Amino acid sequence: MAHAGEVENLTPEEVAEGLRAGRMLLVDVRELNETAVESYPDAVIVPLSHFDPAAIPDPQGKQVVFACRSGRRSVTASLAAQDAGLPYKSHLAGGILAWKAAGLPTKPGS
């Protein structure tokens, strides 16, 4: 199925503010072995290796934003969600690497 290829790049600061304000739902598509080491605070984990857009919780009016390590898998997830008919066009450009470079907090793994 062809997709429009529309993905909106958001900065770590924009995403952090959206999360603080309760306007965004962050969906981390990294694998469980990655999120076990370090994760975004308050993110929902839906690994890309068995990505199913239906596994994303109802955002209840919030903007869904995909995130990963560097920003590549989050684009893939956004396009897959769009192919499934969902209006999820946003991703965290630069992933957790950019998030940490911006001085934003992460949660240690368990």
KOLTOR-402515 format. One record per residue (C-alpha): residue number from 1; chain; x, y, z. Coordinates in nm, 3 decimals. Layout:
REM KOLTOR-402515
+------+-------+---------+---------+---------+
! resi ! chain !       X !       Y !       Z !
+------+-------+---------+---------+---------+
!  NUM !     A !       X !       Y !       Z !
...
+------+-------+---------+---------+---------+
REM end
This chain:
REM KOLTOR-402515
+------+-------+---------+---------+---------+
! resi ! chain !       X !       Y !       Z !
+------+-------+---------+---------+---------+
!    1 !     A !   0.000 !   0.000 !   0.000 !
!    2 !     A !   0.137 !   0.340 !  -0.093 !
!    3 !     A !   0.164 !   0.609 !   0.169 !
!    4 !     A !   0.177 !   0.985 !   0.149 !
!    5 !     A !   0.511 !   0.992 !   0.329 !
!    6 !     A !   0.405 !   1.272 !   0.555 !
!    7 !     A !   0.600 !   1.273 !   0.880 !
!    8 !     A !   0.632 !   1.577 !   1.103 !
!    9 !     A !   0.965 !   1.625 !   1.279 !
!   10 !     A !   0.933 !   1.747 !   1.637 !
!   11 !     A !   1.222 !   1.865 !   1.852 !
!   12 !     A !   1.290 !   1.713 !   2.195 !
!   13 !     A !   1.181 !   2.042 !   2.351 !
!   14 !     A !   0.848 !   2.042 !   2.163 !
!   15 !     A !   0.779 !   1.684 !   2.270 !
!   16 !     A !   0.880 !   1.745 !   2.633 !
!   17 !     A !   0.649 !   2.048 !   2.647 !
!   18 !     A !   0.364 !   1.854 !   2.484 !
!   19 !     A !   0.404 !   1.573 !   2.738 !
!   20 !     A !   0.416 !   1.819 !   3.029 !
!   21 !     A !   0.101 !   1.989 !   2.904 !
!   22 !     A !  -0.078 !   1.656 !   2.853 !
!   23 !     A !  -0.117 !   1.717 !   2.479 !
!   24 !     A !   0.095 !   1.426 !   2.352 !
!   25 !     A !   0.117 !   1.048 !   2.382 !
!   26 !     A !   0.475 !   0.929 !   2.330 !
!   27 !     A !   0.507 !   0.586 !   2.168 !
!   28 !     A !   0.857 !   0.434 !   2.197 !
!   29 !     A !   0.915 !   0.183 !   1.915 !
!   30 !     A !   1.255 !   0.063 !   2.038 !
!   31 !     A !   1.297 !  -0.302 !   2.132 !
!   32 !     A !   1.247 !  -0.428 !   2.486 !
!   33 !     A !   1.620 !  -0.493 !   2.534 !
!   34 !     A !   1.676 !  -0.121 !   2.462 !
!   35 !     A !   1.397 !   0.012 !   2.680 !
!   36 !     A !   1.513 !  -0.217 !   2.963 !
!   37 !     A !   1.837 !  -0.015 !   2.976 !
!   38 !     A !   1.690 !   0.335 !   2.948 !
!   39 !     A !   1.355 !   0.477 !   2.848 !
!   40 !     A !   1.158 !   0.793 !   2.800 !
!   41 !     A !   0.952 !   0.890 !   3.105 !
!   42 !     A !   0.581 !   0.827 !   3.045 !
!   43 !     A !   0.620 !   0.655 !   2.706 !
!   44 !     A !   0.411 !   0.363 !   2.584 !
!   45 !     A !   0.632 !   0.088 !   2.442 !
!   46 !     A !   0.525 !  -0.073 !   2.112 !
!   47 !     A !   0.838 !  -0.237 !   1.960 !
!   48 !     A !   0.879 !  -0.194 !   1.586 !
!   49 !     A !   0.985 !  -0.559 !   1.536 !
!   50 !     A !   0.622 !  -0.665 !   1.585 !
!   51 !     A !   0.459 !  -0.326 !   1.535 !
!   52 !     A !   0.083 !  -0.327 !   1.523 !
!   53 !     A !  -0.081 !   0.016 !   1.505 !
!   54 !     A !  -0.380 !  -0.138 !   1.687 !
!   55 !     A !  -0.154 !  -0.190 !   1.992 !
!   56 !     A !  -0.123 !   0.186 !   2.041 !
!   57 !     A !  -0.352 !   0.288 !   2.327 !
!   58 !     A !  -0.635 !   0.528 !   2.252 !
!   59 !     A !  -0.465 !   0.869 !   2.265 !
!   60 !     A !  -0.791 !   1.025 !   2.392 !
!   61 !     A !  -0.746 !   1.337 !   2.184 !
!   62 !     A !  -0.371 !   1.366 !   2.237 !
!   63 !     A !  -0.120 !   1.395 !   1.954 !
!   64 !     A !   0.061 !   1.062 !   1.905 !
!   65 !     A !   0.438 !   1.104 !   1.871 !
!   66 !     A !   0.667 !   0.813 !   1.782 !
!   67 !     A !   1.018 !   0.789 !   1.923 !
!   68 !     A !   1.315 !   0.555 !   1.897 !
!   69 !     A !   1.694 !   0.573 !   1.936 !
!   70 !     A !   1.790 !   0.806 !   1.652 !
!   71 !     A !   1.472 !   0.892 !   1.462 !
!   72 !     A !   1.471 !   0.631 !   1.184 !
!   73 !     A !   1.241 !   0.364 !   1.327 !
!   74 !     A !   0.998 !   0.629 !   1.449 !
!   75 !     A !   0.951 !   0.748 !   1.089 !
!   76 !     A !   0.887 !   0.386 !   0.983 !
!   77 !     A !   0.628 !   0.347 !   1.260 !
!   78 !     A !   0.456 !   0.672 !   1.165 !
!   79 !     A !   0.429 !   0.565 !   0.802 !
!   80 !     A !   0.300 !   0.219 !   0.905 !
!   81 !     A !   0.034 !   0.380 !   1.126 !
!   82 !     A !  -0.067 !   0.609 !   0.841 !
!   83 !     A !  -0.088 !   0.309 !   0.606 !
!   84 !     A !  -0.326 !   0.154 !   0.860 !
!   85 !     A !  -0.547 !   0.463 !   0.833 !
!   86 !     A !  -0.439 !   0.638 !   1.153 !
!   87 !     A !  -0.359 !   1.012 !   1.156 !
!   88 !     A !  -0.027 !   0.970 !   1.343 !
!   89 !     A !   0.222 !   1.186 !   1.157 !
!   90 !     A !   0.461 !   1.303 !   1.429 !
!   91 !     A !   0.793 !   1.170 !   1.547 !
!   92 !     A !   1.074 !   1.282 !   1.774 !
!   93 !     A !   1.352 !   1.384 !   1.537 !
!   94 !     A !   1.686 !   1.248 !   1.660 !
!   95 !     A !   1.526 !   1.003 !   1.903 !
!   96 !     A !   1.652 !   0.940 !   2.253 !
!   97 !     A !   1.999 !   1.057 !   2.148 !
!   98 !     A !   1.863 !   1.406 !   2.075 !
!   99 !     A !   1.641 !   1.388 !   2.385 !
!  100 !     A !   1.945 !   1.330 !   2.609 !
!  101 !     A !   2.156 !   1.585 !   2.418 !
!  102 !     A !   1.885 !   1.842 !   2.498 !
!  103 !     A !   1.932 !   1.763 !   2.868 !
!  104 !     A !   1.593 !   1.597 !   2.908 !
!  105 !     A !   1.547 !   1.318 !   3.163 !
!  106 !     A !   1.533 !   0.947 !   3.093 !
!  107 !     A !   1.421 !   0.666 !   3.318 !
!  108 !     A !   1.671 !   0.393 !   3.402 !
!  109 !     A !   1.566 !   0.041 !   3.311 !
!  110 !     A !   1.444 !  -0.200 !   3.573 !
+------+-------+---------+---------+---------+
REM end
